[in-house]
Amino acid sequence: MQTIDITEHEQDGLKAFILTLRPRRSADPRVAYSFCAILGCIWFCAGTIISMMGGWPVIGFFGAEFIVVAGMVHVFIRHSEVLETIAITANDVTVVRKALGREETKTFPASWAQIHYTASSEISTPLEIRSHGEGIEIGKFLSKNEKNKTAGALNEGLNRIRTAALERP
């Protein structure tokens, strides 16, 4: 799965530029939960063997450890399920952020929207979309290089959509 996904399409004669951002993650949910299942089986077998040898008080600790590890994997997976979609059309720029089961939407007029990012090698600067004194930070989870690439792609897409809107009769 890519971190930055760019698509363009034409609908009813109008062009749209859509950029989707996702955080990097080391494993998808299926792999992470499979890891937990394998780990649970190993701990269950080890606990059973140890309890048959007379160490039955250890079973409770094995179960508690498994619950903690599985809980941490679940929290990691939930926090990495972030999706930001920036859709640029001739009329507006819409940012939709889905995170932790909530969805936040912010819309700006396309003719006034600005992509604001000042690349710095020393500090992490925010990548924002601004208009009329309001703004929203996007791609908090991106690296500096990815933010730079995203800012360039958004500026290019916004300029292309604006130009196409001016050329349209």
N, C-alpha and C positions, 0 to 999 in steps of 0.2 A: 504494500500500500504506500503510495507516495505522500509526502508531506504537503506538497503544493500541486494542485491539479487545476489546469486552465482549460476552459472550453469556451467556444464561441458558437453561437447559432443564430439563425435568422427566423423570426416568427412574424407572420403578417407583414412582411416587408421591413420590419424593424430588426436591427442587429442587437444582440445582447452579448456581453462579456461576463463570464461567470468564473470566479476564482474560488476554489475550495481549499481550506487549510486544515490540516490535522497534525496533532503532535506525533513525534516519533515515539515508537514503543518497541520494546525488545521482543514482545510476544503478543499475538492476538489472543482474545479470550479463550478460544478453543484449546490452544496450546497450554496456556496458563492453568486452566482447570484440569486438563489432562495430567499436567505435572502434579497438581494437588491430589488427583485420584491415585496416581502411581505412588506418590509419597505416602498417602494414607494406607495403601495396601502394604507397603514395606513396613510402616510403623505398626500396623495391626499384626502382621506376621511376627515381627520382632517382639512385640508385647505379649503375644500368645506364647511364644517359645520361652520368654523370660518368666512368665507367670507359671508355666508348667514346671519350671525348674525351682519354683518356690519364691520368686520375686514378684508376687501378685500385687504388692502396693505400687509398683512402678506403672501399672496400666493407667491409672488416673493421670500421671504426669505425661505419658505418651499421648493420651487423648487431649489434654490441655495444650500441649505443644502443637498438635495438629490443628486444633481450632484457631490458635493464634496465627500460625503460618497461613492457613486457608483464609482467615480474615484479612491478613495483610495483602495477600494476592488479590482478593476481591476488591479491597479499597484501591489498590494500584490500578486495577482494570477500570473501575468506575471513574477514577480521576483522569485516566488517559482517553476516555471516550468524549473528547471535545471535538466539535465540528464547527468551523466558521465558514460561512458562504457569503461572498461579496458579489452581488449581481449589479452590473452597470448596464443601464438602458439609456435611451435618448432622454428620458424624462427624469429618472432618479437613480441614485446609488443606494442599494439596500444591503445592510449587513445583518445577517442572521447568525446568532451564536447559540449553539445547543451544547449545554454542559450540565452534568449531574441531574438530568431529567427536566431541566428548565430550558426555555427558549426565550431569547431576547432579540428583538428586532429594532433596528434604527434605520430611518430613511432620510436621505439628503437629496436636495435637487441636484441633478447632474451638472447643470450649467455653473453651479457655484461650488461644487465639491472640490476639495483639494486633498492630495495625498501628502502627508507631512512626515518626513523621516530624515533626520540628520545623522549620517553614519559617523560613529566615533570609535576609535580603536581602544579608548580607555574606559568608557562607561557604556552601559547598555541603554540605548535610547528607545523610546516607544515609537511604534509605527501607528500613525493615526489617520483617520479620515475626518476632515473638518469641513464645516460650512456654517456660516452665520453665527460664529461664536460657540458653537457646539461641536463636540467631537467624540469619537469612540476609538479606543485602542484595539488594534487587531493583532493577532499573531504573537501574543505574549510568550508563547512557548517556542517561537522560532529563534534560531541562532542569528548572529549579526549578518552573516552572508545570506541566509535565507530571507531575512527582513529586507536586505538590500535588493535581492532579486525580486521579491514580492512588490516592493515599492516601485521598481522599474516597470514590472509587468502591469501594475495597476495604473500608473501614469500613462503608459503606452495604450492600454485598453480604453481609458477614459478619453484620451485625445482622439483615438480612432472613432469612438462612438460619437463624440462631439462633432468631428469632421463629417461623418456620415449623416448626422442629423442636419447639419447646415446645407449639405448638398442635396438633400431630399426635398422635392418640390412641395 
